[in-house]
Amino acid sequence: MVNGTPLSVHTGGIYVWSYLIRRSVHSLIVLFIITSLCFCAMRLMPGNFWMQAPGLTEEDIIYANQQKHLFGLDQPFFKQYFVWMKQLLRGSLGIDFNYIPINNYIWKYVSNSLILLGTAFILTLAIAFPWGIHNSKKPNGASDKIGLVLSLIGYCIPVFVLGHWLQAVFSFQLLWLPPSSMHDPSKVGEFTDLLVHMVLPVSTLTIGLLAYYLKFFRESMVGIFPSSFLIAARAKGVSEKRVTYRHALKNGSIPIITVIMLDFPTLISSSAVVENVFNWNGIGTLMVHSVSQRNYPVLIAIILIIATFVVLANWLADMLYVIVDPRVKLSRKISDI
């Protein structure tokens, strides 16, 4: 006993904080390694922003060399890295090759991507989660067979093909929805106009994600409902809703959390493809534009932001494991988890 409190409570709290600190340090190390490798890769790539057009004159070459000197690209590699890291620690993502601070505009593209991806992701979970649980409780039923067929179709259709099909049908043939962009030129900033333009890209992402998550939720839960502890809970008079969402879901939560949190890179890549199909001004569109122009400072900033989101999702998954899974025990062997 310590001040009237069992010692196990104190040690449990210590190990919780130890787990939190250890996972946080690991995440920071991974993020540092990723950003450093990306910086090295960008600096070692051939070509530059100022020498893209064919038939360059001697004056063009002189101008390009002057610009490289102005941006410090003729400095030793480690000095460039030190300057970049120093700016990053101050919260600055640097200046692009058009002399514009990257912080001035990149967060707008990030927010646009989050609007698109977040809406599609929430809509996918709202459909796939209850439908998958229902199908797992009644396997091989009519709803389950329909869901499996739709999942198979969704797996077989690439997201960019699906996007072009939706554009062809609902924009060019039926003329119901705008084919691309985020706003009509005369309605920039209007929320209702944004919603109308979101329908096709959000639908494209949702259909693609639904094919995967519906089948996964079903497979994660189908083996749990026949378990003896759920049969015992029903025998004690526990309601079916409580059996499903309190007992069964808690025991099947680990693979669900793993997929939702660790599938973030796939979600970002799908979102980038959809953004370019529908000309959505998100981080994916900016990435493609930066690659085509060889605007490497912007590309490094984009990779840094995406890597941060991915590492944060991994960290959050580790934290949720401890909260929701009763089989995860914080003990003196926590380093083995």
ZICORMO-V981819 format. One line per field, one symbol per residue. ss: DSSP state (H for helix, E for strand, C for the rest). psi: psi as a letter, one per 40 degrees, with the letter a starting at -180 (. if undefined). A space follows every 50 residues. Layout:
ss=???
psi=???
This chain:
ss=CECCECHHHHHHHHHHHHHHHHHHHHHHHHHHHHHHHHHHHHHHCCCCCC CCCCCCCHHHHHHHHHHHHHCCCCCCHHHHHHHHHHHHHCCCCCECCCCC EHHHCHHHHHHHHHHHHHHHHHHHHHHHHHHHHHHHHCCCCHHHHHHHHH HHHHHHCCHHHHHHHHHHHHHHHCCCCCCCCCCCHHHCCCHHHHHHHHHH HHHHHHHHHHHHHHHHHHHHHHCCCCCHHHHHHHHCCCCHHHHHHHHHHH HCHHHHHHHHHHCHHHHHHHHHHHHHHCCCCCHHHHHHHHHHHCCHHHHH HHHHHHHHHHHHHHHHHHHHHHHHCCCCCCCCCHHHC
psi=hhfehidddddddddddddddddddddddddddddddddddddeiiiide gdiifiidddddddddddddeeeeiidddddddddddddeeheahieefh hdddeddddddddddddddddddddddddddddddddgieaddddddddd dddddehidddddddddddeddddfdiidaidiidefhehddddddeedd ddddddddddddddddddddededdeiddddddddeehidddddeddddd dedddddddddeeddddddddddddddefhgaddddddddddefgddddd ddddddddddddddddddddddddheehhhaefdee.
